[in-house]
Amino acid sequence: MAERDVSAPSQQASATRDLGQDRARDPRAILTRLAGRVGDYFPNLPVPPQLEVVGSPLEMDSSVVWQVSVAAGSRRERLAVKVFRAGPRRPYGVEAALHTQLETLKEAARVCERSPAFRSPRAFEILPDLNALVMEWVEGQRLLDWLATSFHASEATARACGEWLRHFHVLRAAGTGDAEITTRRHNIETVLAELGPKALAPAFAERVRAYVAGIGNELVGAAVPVCYSHGDFSASNVLVDREGRVAVLDISRGERPSPVEHDLASFLVSLEAAPLFPQRWSITRGRVARLQTAFLEAYFETRVARSSLLHLLEVFYLLKKLRYYHRHYRKRWLARAWATRFFARRIEEHLNWKQA
């Protein structure tokens, strides 16, 4: 009996996926695919629409986003076509990631029903042959860029972010769970090992380990609210439009529930790092503290004291940020030295928190 070639179906699937990726890299393929669909996205267009790709695609780690202009007479609309890449960041495959993204956008739309201060892009459909999701293009500035030029309503915007996240976590609540201390210790050890003594002095790294161990002992068996988190809730994933409404982008669904403090800490640390950028000199340390307070008070709907778990996760995210800067500025020693000093001082504040 001839031996069956079990690799053929997988090779065929891989070839189909690669063909879809190649077509998705070609703007002509995207325009051709959208030509017969735009009328369903935007009903009652006065004349047949003209489609045009605007600029270069926005390249991200695991996706590419194209902006498409739709012109029909005096009416102007814009679409975002997000093409998903296969790879290790997609352990369940591109198709599963597409459907997950579609569901999360629907959840975000439900959050936006709670307040006129929120906005969310409408999701139209999945194009499986292009590994793409078609959605509304949202105009706006990244939150940190907006904060650098706007002063009058910045704390109100931070409160809107906290309120959005609170509603989002309610929709994705998964009861209570432990504080994942063992996992967090392992992750922090991994980051410390990657940074090495050139980034953090061995004595400083030992202080971090002792701090993590102390918080871990305090939180053993602690039950905390858990949810399927945003995944990367940072200031870089929040847009502010002309009306001052906030739109949260790049929402993912965690594989398993995690403490709500994950999203909180990620956002707080993204604000913390804002003064590193010269073009954001106006976002001072004092202003960052006020924005963080406004964000937390809106999330918890009251004045709050920072918890041990939140401080622990902030140390973790600060270390991750430091690792990012060391990779990004590996050929620019002055920028690396400045980033090291900056993040070491921020981490030091957390290490001294228990003694205050």
C-alpha positions as CSV (number, residue, x, y, z in Angstrom):
1,M,0.0,0.0,0.0
2,A,1.3,3.4,-0.9
3,E,2.1,5.7,2.0
4,R,-0.3,8.6,2.4
5,D,1.1,12.1,2.1
6,V,-0.3,13.7,5.2
7,S,1.7,16.9,4.6
8,A,-0.3,17.8,1.5
9,P,-3.3,19.4,3.1
10,S,-1.2,21.5,5.5
11,Q,1.0,22.6,2.6
12,Q,-2.0,23.5,0.6
13,A,-3.5,25.5,3.6
14,S,-0.1,27.3,4.0
15,A,0.1,28.1,0.3
16,T,-3.5,29.5,0.5
17,R,-2.6,31.6,3.5
18,D,0.6,32.9,1.9
19,L,-1.4,33.8,-1.2
20,G,-3.9,35.7,0.9
21,Q,-1.1,37.6,2.6
22,D,0.5,38.5,-0.7
23,R,-2.8,39.8,-2.1
24,A,-3.3,41.8,1.1
25,R,0.0,43.5,0.6
26,D,-1.2,44.7,-2.8
27,P,-3.5,47.8,-2.5
28,R,-5.0,46.9,-5.8
29,A,-6.3,43.6,-4.5
30,I,-7.8,45.3,-1.5
31,L,-9.6,47.9,-3.7
32,T,-10.8,45.2,-6.1
33,R,-12.2,43.2,-3.1
34,L,-13.9,46.3,-1.6
35,A,-15.4,47.6,-4.8
36,G,-18.6,45.6,-4.7
37,R,-19.0,45.8,-0.9
38,V,-18.9,49.5,0.0
39,G,-22.6,50.0,-0.7
40,D,-23.3,47.6,2.1
41,Y,-21.1,49.5,4.5
42,F,-22.5,53.0,3.6
43,P,-26.1,52.8,2.3
44,N,-27.7,55.5,0.2
45,L,-24.5,56.7,-1.5
46,P,-25.6,59.3,-4.1
47,V,-23.3,58.0,-6.9
48,P,-21.0,54.9,-7.4
49,P,-18.1,55.4,-5.1
50,Q,-14.5,55.9,-6.0
51,L,-12.0,54.1,-3.8
52,E,-8.4,55.1,-3.1
53,V,-5.7,53.9,-0.7
54,V,-4.5,56.8,1.4
55,G,-0.7,56.8,2.1
56,S,1.4,53.9,3.2
57,P,0.0,51.1,5.5
58,L,0.5,51.3,9.2
59,E,2.8,48.4,10.1
60,M,2.4,46.7,13.4
61,D,3.9,43.6,15.0
62,S,1.2,41.2,13.9
63,S,-0.9,43.2,11.5
64,V,-1.0,45.8,8.8
65,V,-3.6,48.5,8.6
66,W,-4.6,50.2,5.3
67,Q,-6.6,53.4,5.1
68,V,-9.1,53.5,2.2
69,S,-10.9,56.7,1.1
70,V,-14.5,56.3,-0.2
71,A,-15.7,59.3,-2.3
72,A,-19.3,59.4,-3.7
73,G,-20.2,62.9,-4.9
74,S,-20.0,65.3,-1.9
75,R,-20.0,62.4,0.6
76,R,-16.6,61.3,2.0
77,E,-16.1,58.2,4.2
78,R,-13.0,56.2,5.2
79,L,-12.4,52.6,5.9
80,A,-9.7,50.8,7.8
81,V,-8.6,47.4,6.5
82,K,-6.7,45.5,9.1
83,V,-4.7,42.5,7.6
84,F,-3.7,39.9,10.2
85,R,-0.3,38.2,9.9
86,A,0.3,34.6,10.9
87,G,3.0,33.8,13.4
88,P,3.8,32.9,17.0
89,R,1.6,35.8,18.3
90,R,-1.4,34.0,16.7
91,P,-1.3,30.6,18.5
92,Y,-4.9,29.8,17.5
93,G,-4.5,30.9,13.8
94,V,-5.4,33.9,11.8
95,E,-9.0,32.9,11.3
96,A,-9.6,32.7,15.1
97,A,-7.9,36.0,15.6
98,L,-10.2,37.7,13.0
99,H,-13.3,36.4,14.7
100,T,-12.0,37.4,18.1
101,Q,-11.2,40.9,17.0
102,L,-14.7,41.2,15.5
103,E,-16.3,40.1,18.7
104,T,-14.2,42.5,20.8
105,L,-15.2,45.4,18.5
106,K,-18.8,44.6,19.1
107,E,-18.2,44.6,22.9
108,A,-16.5,48.0,22.5
109,A,-19.5,49.3,20.7
110,R,-21.7,48.2,23.7
111,V,-19.4,50.2,26.0
112,C,-19.8,53.3,23.8
113,E,-23.6,53.1,24.4
114,R,-22.9,54.1,28.0
115,S,-21.5,57.6,27.4
116,P,-21.3,60.2,24.6
117,A,-17.7,60.6,25.6
118,F,-16.8,57.3,24.0
119,R,-16.4,56.3,20.4
120,S,-15.7,53.0,18.7
121,P,-15.0,52.0,15.1
122,R,-17.8,50.1,13.5
123,A,-16.8,46.7,12.3
124,F,-18.3,45.8,8.9
125,E,-17.1,42.3,7.9
126,I,-14.2,39.8,7.7
127,L,-12.6,39.2,4.3
128,P,-11.2,35.6,4.8
129,D,-9.4,35.5,1.5
130,L,-7.3,38.5,2.5
131,N,-7.1,37.6,6.2
132,A,-8.6,41.0,6.8
133,L,-11.2,42.8,8.9
134,V,-12.9,45.9,7.5
135,M,-14.0,48.6,9.9
136,E,-14.6,52.3,10.1
137,W,-11.6,54.6,10.1
138,V,-11.5,56.7,13.3
139,E,-9.9,60.1,13.0
140,G,-8.1,61.5,16.0
141,Q,-4.8,62.1,17.8
142,R,-2.9,59.6,20.0
143,L,-3.7,60.4,23.6
144,L,-0.1,61.4,24.5
145,D,0.2,63.7,21.5
146,W,-3.2,65.3,22.3
147,L,-2.2,65.8,26.0
148,A,1.0,67.5,24.8
149,T,-1.0,70.2,23.0
150,S,-4.2,70.3,25.1
151,F,-4.4,71.5,28.7
152,H,-8.0,72.5,29.5
153,A,-9.7,69.1,29.4
154,S,-6.8,66.6,29.9
155,E,-8.0,65.3,33.3
156,A,-11.5,64.9,32.0
157,T,-10.1,62.8,29.2
158,A,-8.2,60.7,31.7
159,R,-11.4,60.2,33.6
160,A,-13.1,59.2,30.3
161,C,-10.4,56.5,29.8
162,G,-11.0,55.2,33.4
163,E,-14.7,55.1,32.9
164,W,-14.4,53.3,29.5
165,L,-12.2,50.7,31.1
166,R,-14.5,50.1,34.0
167,H,-17.5,49.4,31.7
168,F,-15.3,47.2,29.5
169,H,-14.2,45.1,32.5
170,V,-17.8,44.7,33.7
171,L,-18.7,43.3,30.3
172,R,-15.8,40.9,30.4
173,A,-15.9,40.0,34.1
174,A,-14.9,36.5,35.1
175,G,-15.5,36.4,38.8
176,T,-12.5,36.4,41.1
177,G,-9.1,34.6,41.0
178,D,-5.7,34.5,42.6
179,A,-3.1,37.2,42.0
180,E,-0.9,35.1,39.8
181,I,2.1,35.8,42.0
182,T,4.1,32.7,40.9
183,T,3.6,33.7,37.2
184,R,4.5,37.3,37.9
185,R,7.7,36.3,39.7
186,H,8.7,34.2,36.8
187,N,8.0,36.9,34.3
188,I,10.0,39.5,36.3
189,E,12.9,37.1,36.6
190,T,12.8,36.7,32.8
191,V,12.9,40.4,32.2
192,L,15.7,41.0,34.7
193,A,17.7,38.2,33.0
194,E,17.3,39.8,29.6
195,L,18.2,43.3,30.9
196,G,21.4,42.0,32.6
197,P,23.9,44.1,34.7
198,K,24.4,46.7,31.9
199,A,20.8,48.0,32.4
200,L,20.3,47.4,36.2
201,A,23.1,47.0,38.8
202,P,23.0,43.6,40.5
203,A,22.3,45.2,43.8
204,F,19.3,47.0,42.3
205,A,18.0,43.8,40.7
206,E,18.2,42.1,44.1
207,R,16.1,44.9,45.6
208,V,13.5,44.2,42.9
209,R,13.5,40.5,43.7
210,A,13.1,41.2,47.4
211,Y,10.3,43.6,46.7
212,V,8.4,41.1,44.5
213,A,8.9,38.3,47.1
214,G,7.6,40.6,49.9
215,I,4.5,41.6,47.9
216,G,4.0,38.0,46.8
217,N,4.0,36.7,50.4
218,E,1.5,39.4,51.3
219,L,-0.9,38.4,48.4
220,V,-0.7,34.6,48.6
221,G,-4.2,33.3,48.4
222,A,-5.7,36.8,47.8
223,A,-8.8,36.9,45.7
224,V,-8.9,39.7,43.2
225,P,-11.4,40.6,40.4
226,V,-10.5,39.1,37.1
227,C,-11.6,39.6,33.6
228,Y,-10.7,39.0,29.9
229,S,-8.6,42.1,29.7
230,H,-7.9,44.6,26.8
231,G,-4.4,43.1,26.5
232,D,-2.6,46.3,25.8
233,F,-4.5,49.2,27.4
234,S,-2.0,52.0,27.0
235,A,-2.1,55.7,26.1
236,S,-0.7,54.8,22.7
237,N,-3.9,52.8,22.0
238,V,-6.3,55.6,22.8
239,L,-7.4,58.2,20.2
240,V,-9.0,61.6,21.0
241,D,-11.2,63.0,18.2
242,R,-12.0,66.7,17.5
243,E,-15.0,66.5,19.9
244,G,-12.8,65.2,22.7
245,R,-14.3,61.7,22.6
246,V,-12.0,58.8,23.3
247,A,-11.7,55.7,21.1
248,V,-9.8,52.7,22.3
249,L,-8.0,50.7,19.6
250,D,-6.2,47.3,19.2
251,I,-8.5,45.5,21.6
252,S,-7.6,41.8,22.1
253,R,-9.1,39.0,24.1
254,G,-6.9,37.3,26.7
255,E,-6.6,33.6,26.5
256,R,-7.5,33.3,30.1
257,P,-8.8,35.8,32.8
258,S,-6.3,38.0,34.5
259,P,-6.5,40.5,37.3
260,V,-8.1,43.8,36.3
261,E,-4.9,45.5,37.6
262,H,-3.1,44.4,34.4
263,D,-4.9,46.9,32.3
264,L,-4.8,49.6,35.0
265,A,-1.0,49.2,35.5
266,S,-0.4,49.2,31.7
267,F,-2.2,52.5,31.3
268,L,-0.5,54.2,34.3
269,V,3.0,53.2,33.1
270,S,2.3,54.4,29.6
271,L,1.5,57.9,31.1
272,E,4.6,57.5,33.4
273,A,6.9,57.2,30.4
274,A,5.5,60.2,28.5
275,P,8.2,62.7,29.7
276,L,10.8,60.6,27.9
277,F,9.8,62.1,24.6
278,P,11.1,65.6,23.8
279,Q,8.0,66.6,21.8
280,R,5.9,65.9,25.0
281,W,7.9,68.2,27.3
282,S,4.6,69.8,28.5
283,I,3.5,66.5,30.1
284,T,5.4,67.1,33.4
285,R,5.7,64.7,36.3
286,G,3.1,66.6,38.3
287,R,0.7,66.6,35.4
288,V,1.2,62.8,35.0
289,A,0.3,62.3,38.7
290,R,-2.9,64.3,38.3
291,L,-3.8,62.3,35.1
292,Q,-3.2,59.0,36.9
293,T,-5.3,60.1,39.9
294,A,-8.2,61.2,37.6
295,F,-8.0,57.9,35.7
296,L,-8.1,55.7,38.8
297,E,-10.9,57.7,40.5
298,A,-13.0,57.3,37.4
299,Y,-12.3,53.6,37.2
300,F,-13.1,52.9,40.9
301,E,-15.8,55.7,41.1
302,T,-14.2,56.9,44.3
303,R,-10.9,58.1,45.8
304,V,-8.6,55.1,46.0
305,A,-5.3,54.1,47.5
306,R,-2.9,52.2,45.3
307,S,-2.9,48.5,46.1
308,S,0.0,46.1,46.6
309,L,-0.9,44.2,43.5
310,L,-1.1,47.3,41.4
311,H,2.4,48.4,42.5
312,L,3.7,44.9,41.7
313,L,2.3,45.0,38.2
314,E,3.6,48.5,37.7
315,V,7.1,47.4,38.5
316,F,6.7,44.6,35.9
317,Y,5.5,47.0,33.2
318,L,8.3,49.5,34.0
319,L,10.8,46.7,33.6
320,K,9.2,45.8,30.3
321,K,9.4,49.4,29.1
322,L,13.0,49.5,30.1
323,R,13.7,46.4,28.1
324,Y,11.9,47.9,25.1
325,Y,14.1,51.1,25.2
326,H,17.3,49.0,25.5
327,R,16.3,47.1,22.4
328,H,15.1,50.1,20.5
329,Y,18.1,52.3,21.3
330,R,20.8,49.6,21.2
331,K,23.0,51.7,19.0
332,R,22.4,55.0,20.8
333,W,24.2,54.7,24.1
334,L,23.2,58.2,25.3
335,A,19.4,57.5,24.8
336,R,19.8,54.1,26.5
337,A,21.6,55.7,29.5
338,W,18.9,58.3,29.9
339,A,16.1,55.7,29.7
340,T,17.9,53.5,32.2
341,R,18.2,56.4,34.7
342,F,14.6,57.4,34.1
343,F,13.1,54.0,34.6
344,A,15.4,53.1,37.5
345,R,14.1,56.2,39.4
346,R,10.5,55.3,38.6
347,I,11.0,51.7,39.9
348,E,12.8,53.1,42.9
349,E,9.7,55.0,43.9
350,H,7.7,51.8,43.9
351,L,10.4,50.0,45.9
352,N,10.2,52.7,48.5
353,W,6.4,52.7,48.5
354,K,6.0,50.1,51.3
355,Q,8.3,52.1,53.6
356,A,6.4,55.4,53.1
